[in-house]
Amino acid sequence: MAERLPLLIDCDTGIDDSLALLYACASPEAEILAVTCCSGNVEAAQVATDRLAAVGLAGRTDGEVAIGRRTPILRALETTPETHGPRGIGHAELPPAARPVSERHGVEVILDEVRRRPGEVTLVTLGPLTNLAVAILLEPRLPRLLRRLVLMGGTYRVAGNTSPREEWNVHCDPEAARIVFRAFADPGVTERPLALGLDVTEQAAFTTDHMVALARRAGSTADDQLALARGEEPMHATRSVASNPVVRFVADAVRWYMEFHAKFDGFYGAYIHDAMAMAAALDPSLVRSEALTVDVEVAGELTRGETVADWRRHVKRPANMDVAVSIDAAAFFQRFIDRVGGLAADRAAGTSAVRD
């Protein structure tokens, strides 16, 4: 096996966060040091419960799961059960977690792991940047201690998904995002953060065809064609997959997301933003990016939470972000299907979740 990449994963619970975590668990090059949790799609305590159960579903017992800060830096907590379901995992269910949440605070976990392995750890943030902002306030050298930050957040040249100019993760805690973005302007940072915003994560949607391919990769026997012939809706709960627990979890989680997009966006599919970010963290060649100066608006009457990218270099400041502008969506989806479907097959066979 090639050298593994030490990962810290900071997330809220959402459907796409769950898929990102499964992708990491299924990736042989990923060494998951810990998962830290913040409030976002749901409250942080629920996030931790779900993350523990999800890594258990993937057959992993390594890496602690720790609750970080439960509220944004300044704003009131806002969650979105209508987008991700009351538990943040759509229609899916998870078995009870087999081990407890860490007694350590999530921010403490981030700081300890990065100090223990300076220059080695990649931090992947899949939710609001609250925990990272607090960590930076406590340890201003943190951007220099990381190998790299990869974040899902922001919208740089396209419309927002929360307001005309806001992406959800930044919307939840724009002050935290500003602290983080400005901290990485430090000239001592060896590699700029890679930011995947809606510009790339909404370039392609996960569809029912992808779900069927994943089920088949896992050896699951879904009656998809028969059900469609009978006139059932795609991804209907009663037939989403057969007995494979990993595939059933994915199908029942993304079905909620697909129903949400069908209602609000006019298509039956799901943008799996965070899974794309995880894939890019493990293989940056999947994306093409542009080095830019980016800041976050925190006071605008109409634009609070906007990630303001200086595309025409007006401010004359060094770039602090590598903003993804395109992604090889076909390669990503094939890799997602192969890895998560392979993990599901391994779990059904009782073998290791991470394969060489």
Beta strands, then each sheet from edge to edge (+ up, - down):
strand 1: 5-11
strand 2: 30-37
strand 3: 64-67
strand 4: 122-125
strand 5: 148-152
strand 6: 194-196
strand 7: 287-292
strand 8: 294-296
strand 9: 307-309
strand 10: 321-327
sheet 1: 3+ 2+ 1+ 4+ 5+ 6+ 10+ 7-
sheet 2: 8+ 9-
end
